Amino acid sequence: MAKKLSPAPEQPVPVFGHDEDLRVSALAVVLVAFAVGLVLVWLHHWRRGSMMMGGAMVLAAGLRMLLPERVVGLLVVRSRLFDVLVSLTAGVAMIVLGLVVPGGFWG
């Protein structure tokens, strides 16, 4: 007689979906925000654009700090502390420069 195979037990699905989806989503959100900032700069709204790009860098730092390494994906460059400090510093610097530089786009 042939043995009856039992079905494989179902794997629990994480609340937010698969890790690969989150890995792509974290990077995609940061890249889209940064790209919107670049478009704003290209359209001569350099203050808004630089602040948007800075905000994207701060967002990248926050995601790198809060999410585990298996989920963050390409936002991982070095150690967590290094990634957060560099991204946060660059983001805050871009936001501050957007706020304090006087004059319009051409001077």
N, C-alpha and C positions, 0 to 999 in steps of 0.2 A: 504494500500500500504506500502511496505517496504521502509524504509529510505535508501538512498544511502549514504554510508560512504565515506567521503573524505580521501584521503591518508594523512598520517602524514607528516608534513613538514620535509624536509631533514635537518639534523643537519650539520652545517659547519664543515669541517674537518680541523684541524690545519695544517699549512704548513709542519711541520716535522712529521706528523703522530699522532698517539694516545699518550696520556701521558704515558700509560703503556709501550709502545714500547721505549719511551725515557728513562723511569725509568730503564728499563733493559739495555738499550744501554749504559747509563752513567756508571753504575757499571761494565758492561762487558768490556768496553774499559779500565778502570782502572785496573781491574783484569788481563786482557790479557797482558797489558804492564808490570805489576808487575811480572806475571808468566814468561814472556820472560826474565826479569832480573834475576829471580831465576834460570832459565835454563842456562843462561850465567855464573852465579856463579858456578853452578854445573859442567859446562864444563871448569872450571878453568880460565875464563875470568872475574875475580872478580871485576876489576875496571869498565869495561863496564856494568857488571851486577848491581853493586851497583848504578851506575849513572842512569841506566835504571829504577831501583826500585825507586830511588829518583825522577826521572822524572815522574813516575806514581803517586807518592804522590803529587807532585806539580800540576799535571793535576787534581787530585782529589780535591785539594784546589781550583783550578780555576773553575772547574765545580760546586763545592759547592757554590762558591762566585757568579757565574753568573746565574745559573739556579734557577728557583723557587722551593720551597720545594716540591710541588706536583710532580715535574719531577725528582728530584735528587734521590729519593727513599732511598736505604740503605746507601747512603753516608751521610745521616743525622744522627748524633749521639747526639749532644747537640745543642747549639745555633749556628747560622751561623758564628759568630765571632770566637767562640771557635774551631769549626771544621776547619775553614780556617787557623787559627793560628797554630794549632797542626799539621795539614797535611803539611802546608808550612814549618814549622820548621823542621819536620822530613825529608821531601824531600830535603830541602837545606842541612841539615846536612849529609844526605847520599851522596849527590853529592859532597860536599866538602871533605868528608872522602875518597871518591873514587879518588879524584884528588890529595890529599896531602899525603896519606899514602905511604911511600917508600917501595920498595922491591916487590918481586913477590908473588905468591899465598902462598908459604910455608915459606916466610920470607925473 
